[in-house]
Amino acid sequence: MIIDRIDQMLKQADIPMDELFLTNLESNIEDAIDYRRSLERDFTQFTQDDVEIINLTSDHPECADMLKQMEKLQGPTFYEEATEWVPAHKLTGQIDHGGIIIGALLQDEVIGFAEAAPAFDSTVHKSEPYLYMHLVVTHQNVTKHISNVGKLMLYELRTCALNLGYSQIQWTFDPLQPQNSNLYIRKCGANVKKYISEKYQLGGQSQDVPSDRFMANWQIKTRQVQQKMQNPDTLTVDKLLQTMPLANQTENMQEYRVNTSINQELSAPEFAVEIPVNFNKMNRESKELARKWRLQTRKIFETYFSTGYFISDFVTNYKKCHENDFRCFYLLKV
């Protein structure tokens, strides 16, 4: 059946079957095979102690092979086609010209990586250089069975950055991805002061929902970051709900929480904003609700960021209670 579909596509395209075409076709099929095998990879027998974290350099004997693995790891992580991946040759350039690539290895197999490159603010005269982190990639099956791989990579990235004299690392991420917020804000201590609407033109399942992003700023030398890394849990969801004003009120509607009201006029020194715990599933199964969450939270964050508030923490009871009771909140301070 699959072969028939490919044959039909070739006939409809009416193009010559030359050697270059066949080579490209073989490469895409190989990528699809690797993708499927990767999805079926079982990590249940491994723990965090089995993972090795390295700062990959060009003189590493397996550097070229590891970079190729990092290239292919992006597909099953982001559900993207190969044309969207950062290729190995670009990662090579990062290493050779001041960038940092941190790899997570399990029995010599790359199961995650983080890459960052030198950057500066072109709008500021003589701005202080910083690192811009473009990718943090962890095999999706690893995140289900081995805890803290992302945290270990970012902590090593911070160590390398400090050794090179940097004081901050910046990157963008989706405001409605609680797993990322949990890592970046709760475990690492990054803060957010900037909201970017429709940062990318995405395809696949994300094409109908605006690709808004937070700009994270990780002040890696500060005492606040050091304290957060040592003690990420400073507030529980129950305590938050008892004591904290909320910018949005929500309720459960079947599988998903929905906003029932939004308050854009809070003046408290600190308050919370709730986001859904299952935005990816919502995006696949209830596109209109996902879009509504995006636009509603965009309005909240843009309003309060413009008046001086910033995101200082992330609070969640994820994996600490029954799935139906999962909640997660950003804390905003002024």
C-alpha positions, 0 to 999 in steps of 0.5 A, a space after each residue: 500500500 505504501 509503495 503504491 502511494 509513492 508510485 502514484 505520487 511519482 506518476 502525478 509529479 511527472 519528473 525524471 527518475 534521475 540519480 540525484 532524485 533517487 539519492 534524495 528519496 533513499 535519504 528520506 526513507 532512511 530518515 523515516 526508518 531512523 525516526 520510527 526506530 527512535 520512537 520505539 526505543 525503550 529506556 525503562 531499564 536506565 536511570 539518571 546515573 547511567 547518563 553521561 553529560 559532556 561538553 562536546 569539542 571538535 577534538 573528541 574522537 566521536 564528534 562527527 558521529 555525535 553531531 549526526 546523531 544530534 541532527 537526527 534526534 530533532 525529528 522524534 523530539 519536535 515531530 518535524 520534517 528533516 528540512 526543519 532540523 539544524 544540520 550537523 555541519 551547522 553544529 560543527 560550525 558552532 563548536 569551531 567558532 565559540 559555541 557550546 554543545 552539551 551532549 547527554 550520552 547513554 551507552 555512547 548513544 546521544 539521547 539529548 543535547 543543548 547548543 548555544 552560541 555567542 550573541 550580543 544586542 545589536 540595538 545597544 552600543 557596546 552591549 555585553 556578550 551573552 550566550 543565545 541557546 537555540 536548542 534543547 533536545 531530549 529524546 521523548 522516551 527519555 523524558 518519560 523514564 529518566 528524570 533530570 536529563 535536561 537539567 543536567 545538560 543546562 547545569 553543565 552549560 551554565 558551568 561552561 558559560 561561567 568558565 568562559 566569562 559569560 553572565 547570562 544565557 538567553 533563549 525563547 520557548 513556548 509559554 504554554 509548554 509546562 515541561 519547559 517552564 518547569 525546567 527553565 524557570 523552576 529548576 534553573 531560575 531563569 526569568 521572563 520579561 518579554 513576550 514575542 507574538 508569532 515568532 515563527 511560521 510553523 508547519 505540522 500540527 502547530 500551523 493553526 496556532 500562533 507560535 508565540 514565545 517567551 524570551 528567557 533570561 538566565 542570569 547565571 552569576 546571581 545569588 538568586 539563580 544559585 539559590 533556585 538551583 539548590 531549592 526549586 520548590 518554594 511554593 506548592 499549588 495548594 498554598 498558591 491557590 489559598 494565598 495568591 491572586 489569579 489573573 485567570 480563573 479556570 475550570 475543568 471541561 472534560 479533558 481540558 481546563 478552560 478560562 472562565 474569566 481574565 483579570 488584566 487590572 491586578 495591582 498586587 506585588 505578586 500574582 499567578 497565571 495558570 496555563 494548561 498542563 496538556 497543551 500538545 494534546 489539546 493542540 492535536 485534538 481541540 485546535 480551537 481551544 488551543 488557539 483560544 488559550 494562546 490568545 487569552 494568555 498572550 493578552 495577559 502576559 503582554 498587559 502585565 509585562 508592559 507595566 513592569 511585571 516579570 515571571 519569577 517562578 513556576 509552580 506545579 503539582 505535576 506527578 504529585 497527584 492524580 492526573 485530573 488534578 494536575 495544575 501549573 502556574 507562572 508567578 509574576 512579580 513587579 
